[in-house]
Amino acid sequence: MIRRLILAAALVSTAALTGCATGPKYSEMSSTIPAMKAGEGRVYFFRSDSMLGAAIQPEVRLNNVVVGESKPGGFFYVDRPAGSFSAAASTETEKTLSFTLDAGETKYVRTSPSMGLLVGRIQLELEDPTKAMAEIQKLSFTPLVKK
């Protein structure tokens, strides 16, 4: 009986870990991030490295364009012309966040799992730049992979 419990725990752990971010850490690749172009701003999307809701990894959209996925322990960024934006992630319901991005400005959007009725949800919220960068330093780069 104990052997079965240990085996089950090992399988669950392995399954949960396979979905975590695996790219280079920000601290390893930050020097390769290009400067923003004139008239553009940058939006970082990030998610803490937690097993809570690890299987929930929906696409993240910015003005209805897929820009990445919400992966535990991961971050990615996009540069966009200054303007108004709506970020969204969908599971059983869609959660959105609206904000304005100025030229030369950087915004930080935290994606966090929360409980849903049938499936977990991903919440989106703007994060304080200092707090966000302290966390992003330890996260893995997860750029959008074209399918």
C-alpha positions as a Markdown table, in Angstrom:
| # | Residue | x | y | z |
|---|---|---|---|---|
| 1 | Met | 0.0 | 0.0 | 0.0 |
| 2 | Ile | 2.8 | 2.5 | 0.9 |
| 3 | Arg | 4.6 | 1.6 | -2.3 |
| 4 | Arg | 1.5 | 2.5 | -4.3 |
| 5 | Leu | 1.2 | 5.8 | -2.6 |
| 6 | Ile | 4.9 | 6.6 | -3.2 |
| 7 | Leu | 4.5 | 5.6 | -6.9 |
| 8 | Ala | 1.4 | 7.7 | -7.3 |
| 9 | Ala | 3.1 | 10.7 | -5.6 |
| 10 | Ala | 6.1 | 10.3 | -7.9 |
| 11 | Leu | 3.8 | 10.2 | -11.0 |
| 12 | Val | 1.9 | 13.3 | -10.0 |
| 13 | Ser | 5.1 | 15.2 | -9.3 |
| 14 | Thr | 6.6 | 14.2 | -12.7 |
| 15 | Ala | 3.4 | 15.1 | -14.5 |
| 16 | Ala | 3.3 | 18.5 | -12.8 |
| 17 | Leu | 6.9 | 19.3 | -13.5 |
| 18 | Thr | 6.7 | 18.6 | -17.2 |
| 19 | Gly | 4.7 | 21.7 | -17.7 |
| 20 | Cys | 7.0 | 24.2 | -15.9 |
| 21 | Ala | 9.1 | 26.7 | -17.7 |
| 22 | Thr | 12.4 | 25.4 | -18.9 |
| 23 | Gly | 14.1 | 28.3 | -20.9 |
| 24 | Pro | 17.1 | 30.4 | -19.8 |
| 25 | Lys | 16.7 | 32.4 | -16.6 |
| 26 | Tyr | 16.2 | 36.2 | -17.0 |
| 27 | Ser | 19.6 | 36.7 | -15.2 |
| 28 | Glu | 21.2 | 34.6 | -18.0 |
| 29 | Met | 19.6 | 36.2 | -21.0 |
| 30 | Ser | 18.8 | 39.8 | -20.0 |
| 31 | Ser | 21.8 | 41.2 | -21.9 |
| 32 | Thr | 20.3 | 39.8 | -25.1 |
| 33 | Ile | 17.0 | 41.6 | -24.8 |
| 34 | Pro | 16.9 | 44.4 | -27.4 |
| 35 | Ala | 16.2 | 48.0 | -26.6 |
| 36 | Met | 12.6 | 49.2 | -27.4 |
| 37 | Lys | 12.0 | 50.9 | -30.7 |
| 38 | Ala | 11.0 | 54.6 | -30.7 |
| 39 | Gly | 7.2 | 54.9 | -30.1 |
| 40 | Glu | 6.9 | 51.5 | -28.5 |
| 41 | Gly | 6.5 | 50.2 | -25.0 |
| 42 | Arg | 7.2 | 46.8 | -23.5 |
| 43 | Val | 4.9 | 44.4 | -21.6 |
| 44 | Tyr | 6.3 | 41.6 | -19.5 |
| 45 | Phe | 4.0 | 38.7 | -18.6 |
| 46 | Phe | 5.1 | 36.5 | -15.8 |
| 47 | Arg | 4.0 | 33.7 | -13.5 |
| 48 | Ser | 5.5 | 32.6 | -10.2 |
| 49 | Asp | 7.2 | 29.3 | -9.9 |
| 50 | Ser | 4.5 | 27.4 | -8.0 |
| 51 | Met | 2.9 | 24.0 | -8.4 |
| 52 | Leu | -0.5 | 25.5 | -7.6 |
| 53 | Gly | -2.5 | 25.2 | -10.8 |
| 54 | Ala | 0.6 | 24.0 | -12.7 |
| 55 | Ala | -1.5 | 22.1 | -15.3 |
| 56 | Ile | -3.4 | 25.3 | -16.2 |
| 57 | Gln | -1.4 | 27.0 | -18.9 |
| 58 | Pro | -3.7 | 29.0 | -21.2 |
| 59 | Glu | -2.6 | 31.2 | -24.0 |
| 60 | Val | -2.2 | 34.8 | -23.2 |
| 61 | Arg | -3.7 | 37.3 | -25.7 |
| 62 | Leu | -3.0 | 41.0 | -26.1 |
| 63 | Asn | -5.7 | 42.8 | -28.1 |
| 64 | Asn | -6.9 | 39.3 | -29.3 |
| 65 | Val | -3.5 | 38.2 | -30.6 |
| 66 | Val | -1.8 | 35.3 | -28.9 |
| 67 | Val | 1.5 | 36.5 | -27.5 |
| 68 | Gly | 2.5 | 33.6 | -25.1 |
| 69 | Glu | 1.3 | 31.1 | -22.5 |
| 70 | Ser | 1.0 | 31.4 | -18.7 |
| 71 | Lys | 3.6 | 28.9 | -17.6 |
| 72 | Pro | 4.6 | 28.3 | -14.0 |
| 73 | Gly | 8.1 | 29.8 | -13.4 |
| 74 | Gly | 8.1 | 31.6 | -16.8 |
| 75 | Phe | 8.1 | 35.0 | -18.3 |
| 76 | Phe | 8.0 | 36.6 | -21.8 |
| 77 | Tyr | 7.7 | 40.1 | -23.1 |
| 78 | Val | 6.3 | 41.8 | -26.2 |
| 79 | Asp | 6.9 | 45.3 | -27.6 |
| 80 | Arg | 3.9 | 47.2 | -28.9 |
| 81 | Pro | 3.2 | 50.7 | -30.2 |
| 82 | Ala | 1.9 | 53.1 | -27.5 |
| 83 | Gly | -1.8 | 52.8 | -27.0 |
| 84 | Ser | -4.7 | 51.0 | -25.2 |
| 85 | Phe | -4.5 | 47.3 | -24.6 |
| 86 | Ser | -6.5 | 44.4 | -23.3 |
| 87 | Ala | -4.7 | 41.3 | -22.1 |
| 88 | Ala | -6.7 | 38.1 | -21.7 |
| 89 | Ala | -6.5 | 34.4 | -20.7 |
| 90 | Ser | -9.3 | 31.9 | -21.0 |
| 91 | Thr | -10.1 | 28.6 | -19.4 |
| 92 | Glu | -13.7 | 28.0 | -18.4 |
| 93 | Thr | -14.1 | 31.8 | -18.3 |
| 94 | Glu | -12.1 | 34.7 | -19.8 |
| 95 | Lys | -10.2 | 37.0 | -17.5 |
| 96 | Thr | -9.1 | 40.3 | -18.9 |
| 97 | Leu | -6.9 | 43.3 | -17.9 |
| 98 | Ser | -7.1 | 46.7 | -19.7 |
| 99 | Phe | -4.3 | 49.2 | -19.5 |
| 100 | Thr | -2.6 | 52.0 | -21.5 |
| 101 | Leu | 1.0 | 51.7 | -22.6 |
| 102 | Asp | 3.1 | 54.9 | -23.3 |
| 103 | Ala | 6.1 | 55.1 | -25.5 |
| 104 | Gly | 9.2 | 54.0 | -23.6 |
| 105 | Glu | 7.1 | 52.6 | -20.8 |
| 106 | Thr | 7.4 | 49.0 | -19.4 |
| 107 | Lys | 4.3 | 47.3 | -17.8 |
| 108 | Tyr | 4.4 | 44.1 | -15.8 |
| 109 | Val | 1.4 | 41.7 | -15.9 |
| 110 | Arg | 1.3 | 38.9 | -13.3 |
| 111 | Thr | -0.6 | 35.8 | -14.3 |
| 112 | Ser | -1.8 | 33.8 | -11.4 |
| 113 | Pro | -3.9 | 30.6 | -11.1 |
| 114 | Ser | -7.1 | 30.7 | -9.0 |
| 115 | Met | -10.0 | 28.3 | -8.4 |
| 116 | Gly | -12.8 | 28.0 | -10.9 |
| 117 | Leu | -16.0 | 26.1 | -10.9 |
| 118 | Leu | -14.8 | 23.2 | -13.1 |
| 119 | Val | -11.3 | 24.3 | -14.1 |
| 120 | Gly | -8.8 | 26.7 | -12.6 |
| 121 | Arg | -8.6 | 30.2 | -14.0 |
| 122 | Ile | -5.7 | 32.6 | -14.7 |
| 123 | Gln | -6.0 | 36.0 | -13.2 |
| 124 | Leu | -4.2 | 39.0 | -14.8 |
| 125 | Glu | -3.0 | 42.0 | -12.8 |
| 126 | Leu | -0.6 | 44.8 | -13.1 |
| 127 | Glu | 2.4 | 44.5 | -10.8 |
| 128 | Asp | 4.7 | 47.0 | -9.2 |
| 129 | Pro | 7.8 | 47.2 | -11.4 |
| 130 | Thr | 10.3 | 46.7 | -8.5 |
| 131 | Lys | 8.4 | 43.7 | -7.2 |
| 132 | Ala | 7.9 | 42.3 | -10.6 |
| 133 | Met | 11.6 | 42.5 | -11.6 |
| 134 | Ala | 12.7 | 41.0 | -8.4 |
| 135 | Glu | 10.6 | 37.9 | -9.2 |
| 136 | Ile | 11.4 | 37.9 | -13.0 |
| 137 | Gln | 15.1 | 37.6 | -12.2 |
| 138 | Lys | 14.5 | 34.0 | -11.1 |
| 139 | Leu | 12.1 | 33.0 | -13.9 |
| 140 | Ser | 12.7 | 31.2 | -17.2 |
| 141 | Phe | 12.2 | 32.9 | -20.6 |
| 142 | Thr | 9.2 | 31.2 | -22.4 |
| 143 | Pro | 8.8 | 33.0 | -25.8 |
| 144 | Leu | 5.8 | 32.1 | -28.0 |
| 145 | Val | 6.6 | 29.1 | -30.1 |
| 146 | Lys | 4.8 | 29.2 | -33.5 |
| 147 | Lys | 2.8 | 26.0 | -34.0 |
